Amino acid sequence: MSKIKNSLNTRIGFFGLASVLFWLKTYLAYTFEFNLGVSGAIQEFILLINPIAVTVILFSIALYFKKPKRSYIALFSIMTIASMILYFNIMFYREFSDFLTMNILLGSNNVSGAVFTSTIAMMRPWDLLYWMDIIILLGIILYKKKTNITMDVRPFKKRYAIATTVLGFALFAGNLALAESNRPQLLVRTFDRNYIVKYLGLNFFTAYDAFQTAQNNHVRASADESNLVDIMEFAKENNAAPNVEYFGKAEGRNVFVIAMESVQQFVIDYDLEDENGEMHEVMPFVNSLYHDDSSYSFSNFYHQVGQGKSSDAEILGENSLYGLPQGSAFQTLGTTNTFHAAPNILKQEAGYTSAAFHGNVGSFWNRNDTYQQFGYDYFFDSAYYDVSGDRSLEYGLKDKLFFQESAQYIEQLPQPFYSKFITVTNHFPYPLDEQNSGFPTAQTGDETINQYFATANYTDQAIEEFFNYLKEAGMYENSVFVLYGDHYGISNMRNPHLADLLGEDQDEWGDFQNAEMQKVPLIIHAPGVDNGEIIDKYSGQVDMLPTLMHLLGIQTDDYIFMGQDILSEEHNNTVPFRNGNVMTPEYSFIGQKIYDSQTGEEVQGELSEEELAELNEIRENARQELSYSDDLMMMDLLRFYTPDSFSDVEKNDYVYSNQLSIFENDPLRSTSLIETNGGESTVDLYKTDAPELQNDMDTEQEEQPADSIDQNNEEPVMPEQAQDEE
């Protein structure tokens, strides 16, 4: 014991203990917090040693300080920063099954305060363990009388500090060599951040990501037209000709795109059993649309988002391009990039007006700037809604109120128009106040899953009320509706808890099941169309734009799209995920494994070399698609290409303030619903059972002067003018 105390009284001994404690807690996080897909003894060994090298390099920095006090302060500062990086990644991974990147951190000022609530929800009691090393070491120093351990005040030779740093780099070189032997070209070919963390560690990933971010900024600055040649050739070969049976079926109609926050395919036609054994249909109205004869519904449709989540879904759905491999394209590129997005395409090809609706602040995901680049004529964010009091949850205005308040703007939009509505109530952590409760919660060990079904049901009710209004207002028949799930709602970490509800074995749950859970609904509903059906082709969000354009009768040959019309006979049925996994009807490529898409069984060992080569080519072609999209986005290559009969957006043409006065002066105002109704509003036709509106009415009545109340029946007495109008 005395030898240990003596060693801790030396600077190298104390710093050595700090390194060991930090290594242990990092390995603990790797094992219990992150799903890194470790298999085999070699990968287990690499995972065990990979925190050591970078920890030694980082902590050795403190040894270069000559003054002892500064040296110890530097050590604790480095430990604190490294611990914060580790812990913030743990919380982020718990919900998003991914790691924090520089683009996410740099864009964090654009994220609303609701993230704080989500962060609190992701904390766990055992999280204190991730700070115990700092607490222990501080205790040793501060309570030196009891521990007999003090700061080492002796001069520390610089050559020892250098030797420690060199040792760290030597350890890293060995780690990298071992990683490369198990995963060749690790830093060149990987599409999955899990690999970098698994093989080289979280701290290395953070530094590597910062380097990549700076490098990408440089690449963008040095790009020119020559970078487009291969991509344009790919887009030409990738183009799927429209099917004449569907082309133009919705020509000239208004478009309503509804992004159903966190709605996954498994809730379609799902009945939740309550504690009394009674069954409750989770999304009955959306289910009715899914099966309607006037709907094209897709049963094997996958989200393809990355870290940009909902904003990535908008990039995919409105540009037929992928989000970035790291961070959010909205935040990183949305202010400056050139886009050939749905609003501008429809404006120039068919004279459409466009508007986006969202009950949260316009700066969330940098939508204010990005929508200007997309060419949206109007953007109604929370500034145009009453979001006060109990009308809002963490991520914005509740869905029923959101749709109801949007009616006043919809009726003023010049027709035809393209509109997009972003719902928020079915958002993690799925809170729903008591006044809106009523749908049963699930009975699992995970409260997030339990609440998910209730908020999904609430969103379903809100959408039904919206459709009922459009029917009453006379807008339903001449419209086409695109309803899609923007991304998963239940994360990979929570999926096993969902297994019993889906009739699956929790012990058998694995990577294939997690991949299948990335299916989300896509329903294109066109009232009056008689050839609707449920289509089982494999497709993804990148395919939404060409599919919609062809239904509207707009050719897409001149545009650079990564996706294909799902209704085309030439659609290739291949779905790349942002992390490089690839799904097809026959085989699923997940990590380094190949599964039978119908049975979920791993088949890699059963395939011949020729079959493996053919399947690997399919996977590499899909990944090439991701790479081309990344080049387009990160180098802003669309600035070098303008399709025929198309002009790029002039950002200054779009200002999202004072929009009501802009409505009044819109030269196409005569085509709006309110004008075609002779100036009569349709807002009163909107019927909703939102309790918040009744609360508002009750408050107004309570605030009326006492002499306006009939004391006999306690009902409000109308003023004379109001009685005459009634």
Sequence and secondary structure as in RCSB ss.txt:
>XXXX:A:sequence
MSKIKNSLNTRIGFFGLASVLFWLKTYLAYTFEFNLGVSGAIQEFILLINPIAVTVILFSIALYFKKPKRSYIAL
FSIMTIASMILYFNIMFYREFSDFLTMNILLGSNNVSGAVFTSTIAMMRPWDLLYWMDIIILLGIILYKKKTNIT
MDVRPFKKRYAIATTVLGFALFAGNLALAESNRPQLLVRTFDRNYIVKYLGLNFFTAYDAFQTAQNNHVRASADE
SNLVDIMEFAKENNAAPNVEYFGKAEGRNVFVIAMESVQQFVIDYDLEDENGEMHEVMPFVNSLYHDDSSYSFSN
FYHQVGQGKSSDAEILGENSLYGLPQGSAFQTLGTTNTFHAAPNILKQEAGYTSAAFHGNVGSFWNRNDTYQQFG
YDYFFDSAYYDVSGDRSLEYGLKDKLFFQESAQYIEQLPQPFYSKFITVTNHFPYPLDEQNSGFPTAQTGDETIN
QYFATANYTDQAIEEFFNYLKEAGMYENSVFVLYGDHYGISNMRNPHLADLLGEDQDEWGDFQNAEMQKVPLIIH
APGVDNGEIIDKYSGQVDMLPTLMHLLGIQTDDYIFMGQDILSEEHNNTVPFRNGNVMTPEYSFIGQKIYDSQTG
EEVQGELSEEELAELNEIRENARQELSYSDDLMMMDLLRFYTPDSFSDVEKNDYVYSNQLSIFENDPLRSTSLIE
TNGGESTVDLYKTDAPELQNDMDTEQEEQPADSIDQNNEEPVMPEQAQDEE
>XXXX:A:secstr
 HHHHHHHTSHHHHHHHHHHHHHHHHHHHHHHT      HHHHHHHHHHHHHHHHHHHHHGGGG SSHHHHHHHH
HHHHHHHHHHHHHHHHHHHHHSS   HHHHHTGGGS THHHHHHHHH  GGGGGGGHHHHHHHHHHHTHHHH   
   S   HHHHHHHHHHHHHHHHHHHHHHHHHSTTHHHH   HHHHHHHH HHHHHHHHHHHHHHHHHHHHH  G
GGGHHHHHHHHHH     TTTTTTTTT EEEEEEETT  GGGTT EEE TTS EEES HHHHHHHT TTEEEEEE
EE    TTHHHHHHHHHHHS    SSS HHHHHTTT     HHHHHHHHH  EEEEEESS TTGGGHHHHHHHHT
 SEEE GGGS   GGGEETTEE HHHHHHHHHHHHTTS SSEEEEEE  TT TT    GGG  S    SS HHHH
HHHHHHHHHHHHHHHHHHHHHHHT STTEEEEEEE S SS TTTHHHHGGGGT  GGG  HHHHHHTTB  EEEE
 TT S  EEEEEEEEGGGHHHHHHHHTT   TTS  SS  TTSTT    EE TTS EE SSEEEETTEEEETTT 
 B GGGS HHHHHHHHHHHHHHHHHHHHHHHHHHTTGGGG   TT     GGG   SSHHHHHHH TTGGGSHHH
HTTT   GGG     HHHHHHHHHHHHHS GGGB TTT  B   HHHHHH 
